[in-house]
Amino acid sequence: MKLAATQLKRWVAALFGVLILAACQSGTVPSGTVDQAGPAIQQEAGVYRLGNGDSLRVNVFGEPELSGDYAVDGTGAISMPLIGTVHVEGMTIVEFQEEIENRLAGDYLVEPRVSAEVTNFRPFYILGEVNRPNEYAYTSGLTVMNAVAAAGGFTYRANRKEVFIRSAGETDERRVTLTTTTKVEPGDTIRIGERIF
């Protein structure tokens, strides 16, 4: 009986460990003491929200004159034929599609069907102790280490243990422990600080 109870405890402990590992890898549990995800992304894990600088490809089924490429302007809006200006900043792609369908329905189209995708993400910015601080194009899966490489690498004064990140639409930057998997989101401003000698 004692052997069975011991085996059960080990099995439960192993299962718990697997669940914790899976949660850490999926981003639902923080992997360290410092927050790794941007505030905008934390609202809904894995859901991208539109913002200034994004480019969209919109397809209104059966309506080629309404379909096309649209850029989100500095006010967070796009302008489409028939419906005019649509404020899209902060929307997910699904919310955007629903908004366009609702605006086209009734007066313009019967049961419109809209699909959309982001064709170009807004750029990220890197400054501080890198060789070429600047604005750079965002690519899917970008990490801080990739961003540093794009900016010509660290300077000799750079602090390689932590980084400061300010998400798009936020006023405060947060300190993040720098690892090879530290993520960058579109619109982020990355600041590489100076190490203490």
RAZI-V766826 format. One record per residue. N is the residue number from 1. NEAR is the number of other C-alpha atoms within 10 Angstrom. Layout:
BEGIN
((N;NEAR) (N;NEAR))
END
This chain:
BEGIN
((1;6) (2;7) (3;8) (4;9) (5;10) (6;11) (7;12) (8;12) (9;12) (10;12) (11;12) (12;12) (13;12) (14;12) (15;12) (16;12) (17;12) (18;12) (19;12) (20;14) (21;13) (22;13) (23;14) (24;14) (25;12) (26;12) (27;14) (28;12) (29;12) (30;14) (31;13) (32;10) (33;8) (34;13) (35;13) (36;22) (37;19) (38;20) (39;15) (40;17) (41;14) (42;13) (43;12) (44;11) (45;13) (46;10) (47;14) (48;17) (49;20) (50;23) (51;26) (52;22) (53;17) (54;21) (55;20) (56;20) (57;15) (58;22) (59;19) (60;19) (61;12) (62;11) (63;12) (64;10) (65;9) (66;15) (67;18) (68;13) (69;15) (70;17) (71;19) (72;21) (73;17) (74;11) (75;11) (76;17) (77;19) (78;19) (79;14) (80;16) (81;9) (82;11) (83;12) (84;11) (85;11) (86;16) (87;17) (88;22) (89;19) (90;16) (91;16) (92;16) (93;19) (94;14) (95;13) (96;23) (97;19) (98;16) (99;17) (100;21) (101;19) (102;15) (103;16) (104;19) (105;14) (106;11) (107;8) (108;11) (109;13) (110;10) (111;11) (112;18) (113;18) (114;21) (115;17) (116;18) (117;15) (118;17) (119;13) (120;16) (121;20) (122;21) (123;18) (124;22) (125;21) (126;23) (127;18) (128;19) (129;22) (130;23) (131;16) (132;17) (133;19) (134;14) (135;14) (136;15) (137;14) (138;19) (139;17) (140;9) (141;10) (142;16) (143;18) (144;22) (145;19) (146;17) (147;22) (148;20) (149;14) (150;17) (151;20) (152;12) (153;17) (154;18) (155;15) (156;12) (157;15) (158;18) (159;17) (160;18) (161;12) (162;19) (163;22) (164;19) (165;25) (166;21) (167;22) (168;18) (169;13) (170;11) (171;7) (172;9) (173;16) (174;16) (175;14) (176;18) (177;15) (178;20) (179;15) (180;9) (181;13) (182;17) (183;19) (184;27) (185;26) (186;24) (187;23) (188;22) (189;20) (190;23) (191;22) (192;25) (193;18) (194;16) (195;13) (196;7) (197;5))
END
